[in-house]
Amino acid sequence: MKTANLETNQKVERWSVFTLTLWALAAAIAGYYGLFTKLPFFGIAPLVVGGIAIPVIVYYLNENFRSYIQSIDLKHLTIFHLWRIPAGFAFLYYGSQNLLPETFVRNAGYGDLAVGFLVPLVLMWNGGDAKYLTFHVFGLLDFVVAVGTGLTFTISRVPLMDNIATFPIVLIPVFGVCVTGALSIMTLDILLRKRSAARQTSVLSNSYAAEARTNG
């Protein structure tokens, strides 16, 4: 049974890597040739929302994919967020060149840096699953603030926000943000499931212990 599960996970992993590679290449090619700049002013927003929603929907509906994600070590799901450090510096650079709104740069740039630099601290901290839950909740909240600010400015037609569709910064929203958002939701689901299972086990253990004392 374990061998079958391992083979299934390996197959799902190969398809996941293939899909992510194809997605990244498509985003890079489209960005390089300026295709995202030709979209309507709100054009990137549906791509971001869809890019987050589709993997999450697959996670909840496809047992094999969910099993594969749940098999990934929480340490690796946390290390993934190191990519937010270069993303944060990229936002700050664009802000220094007056290419993006100051508020968006502050929320997205410094937020990403804070989350990214927290990764090694979390890995060194002896806190069990609680440390991962705290980190990923913080990371998701920062993510919501950054994405929310970007969507608000895009819908409000803030002129500088148009530059988010230019290459190479566009790769952050159309690829990095989507993968990060979806993976953050999945990771929190894993942690909450484990917490719920541990709580149920504790309740059952206490119940059995109480019953044993009564019978004794």
C-alpha beads as a LAMMPS data file, in Angstrom:
LAMMPS data file: protein, C-alpha beads

216 atoms
215 bonds

1 atom types
1 bond types

-500.0 500.0 xlo xhi
-500.0 500.0 ylo yhi
-500.0 500.0 zlo zhi

Masses

1 110.0

Atoms # bond

1 1 1 0.000 0.000 0.000
2 1 1 2.820 2.373 0.915
3 1 1 4.597 1.540 -2.349
4 1 1 1.441 2.359 -4.320
5 1 1 1.038 5.675 -2.494
6 1 1 4.698 6.522 -3.127
7 1 1 4.363 5.770 -6.836
8 1 1 1.210 7.872 -7.047
9 1 1 2.897 10.774 -5.247
10 1 1 5.887 10.563 -7.578
11 1 1 3.608 10.616 -10.609
12 1 1 1.694 13.615 -9.262
13 1 1 4.984 15.334 -8.460
14 1 1 6.200 14.915 -12.052
15 1 1 2.962 16.339 -13.424
16 1 1 3.082 19.202 -10.908
17 1 1 6.659 20.112 -11.857
18 1 1 5.768 19.890 -15.553
19 1 1 2.707 22.114 -15.075
20 1 1 4.611 24.709 -13.037
21 1 1 7.451 24.783 -15.570
22 1 1 5.035 25.222 -18.466
23 1 1 3.162 27.923 -16.522
24 1 1 6.390 29.801 -15.714
25 1 1 7.602 29.616 -19.325
26 1 1 4.267 30.782 -20.696
27 1 1 4.193 33.700 -18.232
28 1 1 7.798 34.641 -19.066
29 1 1 7.247 34.544 -22.829
30 1 1 3.972 36.477 -22.612
31 1 1 5.581 39.024 -20.287
32 1 1 8.696 39.425 -22.424
33 1 1 6.616 40.173 -25.516
34 1 1 4.423 42.613 -23.596
35 1 1 1.194 40.655 -23.935
36 1 1 0.081 41.482 -20.380
37 1 1 0.346 45.219 -21.104
38 1 1 -2.239 44.794 -23.855
39 1 1 -4.868 43.481 -21.453
40 1 1 -7.612 45.803 -20.106
41 1 1 -6.667 47.698 -16.939
42 1 1 -8.254 44.991 -14.774
43 1 1 -6.914 42.135 -16.923
44 1 1 -4.251 40.791 -14.578
45 1 1 -6.617 40.579 -11.590
46 1 1 -8.662 37.634 -12.981
47 1 1 -5.418 35.850 -13.889
48 1 1 -4.186 36.172 -10.306
49 1 1 -7.503 35.093 -8.786
50 1 1 -7.771 32.159 -11.189
51 1 1 -4.141 31.209 -10.665
52 1 1 -4.785 30.896 -6.940
53 1 1 -8.253 29.370 -7.108
54 1 1 -7.630 26.596 -9.653
55 1 1 -4.827 24.790 -7.743
56 1 1 -6.813 25.117 -4.501
57 1 1 -9.914 23.649 -6.136
58 1 1 -7.840 20.766 -7.531
59 1 1 -6.365 20.240 -4.046
60 1 1 -9.799 19.836 -2.469
61 1 1 -11.332 17.788 -5.286
62 1 1 -8.434 15.528 -6.285
63 1 1 -7.402 13.055 -3.593
64 1 1 -4.106 12.155 -5.284
65 1 1 -2.986 15.768 -5.564
66 1 1 -4.055 16.459 -1.982
67 1 1 -2.157 13.395 -0.771
68 1 1 0.964 14.560 -2.606
69 1 1 0.847 18.073 -1.125
70 1 1 0.251 16.628 2.336
71 1 1 3.305 14.393 1.909
72 1 1 5.620 17.404 1.522
73 1 1 7.556 18.218 4.676
74 1 1 6.355 21.391 6.400
75 1 1 9.970 22.542 6.422
76 1 1 10.054 22.521 2.621
77 1 1 6.688 24.261 2.352
78 1 1 8.180 26.979 4.548
79 1 1 11.541 27.223 2.755
80 1 1 9.600 27.929 -0.451
81 1 1 8.790 31.381 0.947
82 1 1 12.438 32.437 0.667
83 1 1 11.590 33.501 -2.892
84 1 1 9.720 36.431 -1.355
85 1 1 13.050 38.076 -0.463
86 1 1 14.068 38.792 -4.091
87 1 1 10.436 39.652 -4.820
88 1 1 10.481 42.210 -2.000
89 1 1 13.703 43.780 -3.270
90 1 1 12.238 43.890 -6.788
91 1 1 9.224 45.846 -5.520
92 1 1 11.478 48.247 -3.612
93 1 1 13.630 48.794 -6.693
94 1 1 10.606 49.587 -8.848
95 1 1 9.398 51.930 -6.132
96 1 1 12.759 53.712 -6.018
97 1 1 12.414 54.316 -9.761
98 1 1 8.897 55.699 -9.236
99 1 1 7.443 52.864 -11.305
100 1 1 4.931 51.627 -8.720
101 1 1 2.706 53.413 -6.145
102 1 1 4.483 54.086 -2.845
103 1 1 1.791 52.463 -0.697
104 1 1 1.780 49.311 -2.794
105 1 1 5.589 49.123 -2.686
106 1 1 5.565 49.532 1.083
107 1 1 2.905 46.861 1.639
108 1 1 4.173 44.355 -0.903
109 1 1 7.916 44.987 -0.708
110 1 1 8.514 45.219 3.012
111 1 1 5.891 42.563 3.687
112 1 1 7.622 40.068 1.408
113 1 1 10.993 40.840 2.972
114 1 1 9.588 40.343 6.475
115 1 1 8.106 36.960 5.573
116 1 1 11.191 35.844 3.672
117 1 1 13.654 36.750 6.423
118 1 1 11.453 34.993 8.982
119 1 1 11.945 31.644 7.249
120 1 1 15.371 30.769 8.758
121 1 1 14.203 31.931 12.190
122 1 1 11.156 29.668 11.994
123 1 1 13.277 26.697 10.923
124 1 1 15.641 27.211 13.880
125 1 1 12.829 27.724 16.393
126 1 1 11.793 24.639 18.363
127 1 1 8.056 25.107 18.219
128 1 1 6.662 22.031 16.480
129 1 1 3.685 22.516 14.192
130 1 1 2.674 25.637 16.139
131 1 1 5.601 27.598 14.692
132 1 1 4.603 26.648 11.156
133 1 1 0.982 27.572 11.787
134 1 1 2.016 30.982 13.155
135 1 1 4.360 31.617 10.237
136 1 1 1.913 30.616 7.512
137 1 1 -0.945 32.608 9.051
138 1 1 1.335 35.662 9.146
139 1 1 2.512 34.970 5.605
140 1 1 -1.029 34.642 4.303
141 1 1 -2.173 37.825 6.064
142 1 1 0.751 39.735 4.542
143 1 1 -0.108 38.188 1.202
144 1 1 -3.748 39.306 1.480
145 1 1 -2.680 42.881 2.324
146 1 1 -0.252 43.067 -0.614
147 1 1 -2.604 41.496 -3.160
148 1 1 -5.550 43.505 -1.811
149 1 1 -3.598 46.748 -2.179
150 1 1 -2.573 45.843 -5.715
151 1 1 -6.112 44.920 -6.763
152 1 1 -7.523 48.082 -5.157
153 1 1 -5.039 50.305 -6.976
154 1 1 -5.626 48.458 -10.236
155 1 1 -9.404 48.820 -10.023
156 1 1 -8.994 52.458 -8.957
157 1 1 -6.911 53.055 -12.090
158 1 1 -3.873 54.387 -10.239
159 1 1 -1.571 55.173 -13.219
160 1 1 1.702 53.759 -11.860
161 1 1 -0.009 50.429 -11.206
162 1 1 0.025 49.796 -14.972
163 1 1 3.749 49.046 -14.687
164 1 1 3.000 45.835 -12.778
165 1 1 2.121 44.367 -16.196
166 1 1 5.613 45.002 -17.585
167 1 1 8.436 42.479 -17.772
168 1 1 10.008 41.163 -15.554
169 1 1 7.979 42.387 -12.539
170 1 1 4.798 40.902 -14.049
171 1 1 6.136 37.410 -13.292
172 1 1 5.530 38.066 -9.596
173 1 1 1.736 38.495 -9.812
174 1 1 1.008 36.064 -12.663
175 1 1 3.205 33.266 -11.353
176 1 1 4.795 33.839 -7.953
177 1 1 1.716 35.271 -6.267
178 1 1 -0.529 32.541 -7.660
179 1 1 1.698 29.670 -6.542
180 1 1 2.362 31.270 -3.158
181 1 1 -1.289 32.021 -2.475
182 1 1 -2.465 28.546 -3.430
183 1 1 0.329 26.802 -1.531
184 1 1 -0.274 28.942 1.569
185 1 1 -3.941 27.941 1.660
186 1 1 -3.024 24.272 1.210
187 1 1 -0.363 24.438 3.931
188 1 1 -2.787 26.001 6.390
189 1 1 -5.312 23.286 5.551
190 1 1 -2.683 20.625 6.311
191 1 1 -1.780 22.264 9.625
192 1 1 -5.393 22.722 10.690
193 1 1 -6.223 19.113 9.791
194 1 1 -3.285 17.891 11.874
195 1 1 -4.337 20.102 14.764
196 1 1 -7.909 18.849 14.573
197 1 1 -6.739 15.216 14.425
198 1 1 -4.448 15.738 17.425
199 1 1 -7.300 17.324 19.376
200 1 1 -9.626 14.407 18.586
201 1 1 -6.932 11.918 19.594
202 1 1 -6.446 13.768 22.880
203 1 1 -10.175 13.753 23.575
204 1 1 -10.406 10.012 22.855
205 1 1 -7.372 9.306 25.060
206 1 1 -8.888 11.280 27.930
207 1 1 -12.196 9.489 27.419
208 1 1 -10.533 6.075 27.510
209 1 1 -8.518 7.065 30.565
210 1 1 -11.640 8.259 32.384
211 1 1 -13.481 5.055 31.439
212 1 1 -10.551 2.953 32.674
213 1 1 -10.539 4.786 36.006
214 1 1 -14.301 4.285 36.326
215 1 1 -14.090 0.572 35.540
216 1 1 -11.098 0.200 37.824

Bonds

1 1 1 2
2 1 2 3
3 1 3 4
4 1 4 5
5 1 5 6
6 1 6 7
7 1 7 8
8 1 8 9
9 1 9 10
10 1 10 11
11 1 11 12
12 1 12 13
13 1 13 14
14 1 14 15
15 1 15 16
16 1 16 17
17 1 17 18
18 1 18 19
19 1 19 20
20 1 20 21
21 1 21 22
22 1 22 23
23 1 23 24
24 1 24 25
25 1 25 26
26 1 26 27
27 1 27 28
28 1 28 29
29 1 29 30
30 1 30 31
31 1 31 32
32 1 32 33
33 1 33 34
34 1 34 35
35 1 35 36
36 1 36 37
37 1 37 38
38 1 38 39
39 1 39 40
40 1 40 41
41 1 41 42
42 1 42 43
43 1 43 44
44 1 44 45
45 1 45 46
46 1 46 47
47 1 47 48
48 1 48 49
49 1 49 50
50 1 50 51
51 1 51 52
52 1 52 53
53 1 53 54
54 1 54 55
55 1 55 56
56 1 56 57
57 1 57 58
58 1 58 59
59 1 59 60
60 1 60 61
61 1 61 62
62 1 62 63
63 1 63 64
64 1 64 65
65 1 65 66
66 1 66 67
67 1 67 68
68 1 68 69
69 1 69 70
70 1 70 71
71 1 71 72
72 1 72 73
73 1 73 74
74 1 74 75
75 1 75 76
76 1 76 77
77 1 77 78
78 1 78 79
79 1 79 80
80 1 80 81
81 1 81 82
82 1 82 83
83 1 83 84
84 1 84 85
85 1 85 86
86 1 86 87
87 1 87 88
88 1 88 89
89 1 89 90
90 1 90 91
91 1 91 92
92 1 92 93
93 1 93 94
94 1 94 95
95 1 95 96
96 1 96 97
97 1 97 98
98 1 98 99
99 1 99 100
100 1 100 101
101 1 101 102
102 1 102 103
103 1 103 104
104 1 104 105
105 1 105 106
106 1 106 107
107 1 107 108
108 1 108 109
109 1 109 110
110 1 110 111
111 1 111 112
112 1 112 113
113 1 113 114
114 1 114 115
115 1 115 116
116 1 116 117
117 1 117 118
118 1 118 119
119 1 119 120
120 1 120 121
121 1 121 122
122 1 122 123
123 1 123 124
124 1 124 125
125 1 125 126
126 1 126 127
127 1 127 128
128 1 128 129
129 1 129 130
130 1 130 131
131 1 131 132
132 1 132 133
133 1 133 134
134 1 134 135
135 1 135 136
136 1 136 137
137 1 137 138
138 1 138 139
139 1 139 140
140 1 140 141
141 1 141 142
142 1 142 143
143 1 143 144
144 1 144 145
145 1 145 146
146 1 146 147
147 1 147 148
148 1 148 149
149 1 149 150
150 1 150 151
151 1 151 152
152 1 152 153
153 1 153 154
154 1 154 155
155 1 155 156
156 1 156 157
157 1 157 158
158 1 158 159
159 1 159 160
160 1 160 161
161 1 161 162
162 1 162 163
163 1 163 164
164 1 164 165
165 1 165 166
166 1 166 167
167 1 167 168
168 1 168 169
169 1 169 170
170 1 170 171
171 1 171 172
172 1 172 173
173 1 173 174
174 1 174 175
175 1 175 176
176 1 176 177
177 1 177 178
178 1 178 179
179 1 179 180
180 1 180 181
181 1 181 182
182 1 182 183
183 1 183 184
184 1 184 185
185 1 185 186
186 1 186 187
187 1 187 188
188 1 188 189
189 1 189 190
190 1 190 191
191 1 191 192
192 1 192 193
193 1 193 194
194 1 194 195
195 1 195 196
196 1 196 197
197 1 197 198
198 1 198 199
199 1 199 200
200 1 200 201
201 1 201 202
202 1 202 203
203 1 203 204
204 1 204 205
205 1 205 206
206 1 206 207
207 1 207 208
208 1 208 209
209 1 209 210
210 1 210 211
211 1 211 212
212 1 212 213
213 1 213 214
214 1 214 215
215 1 215 216
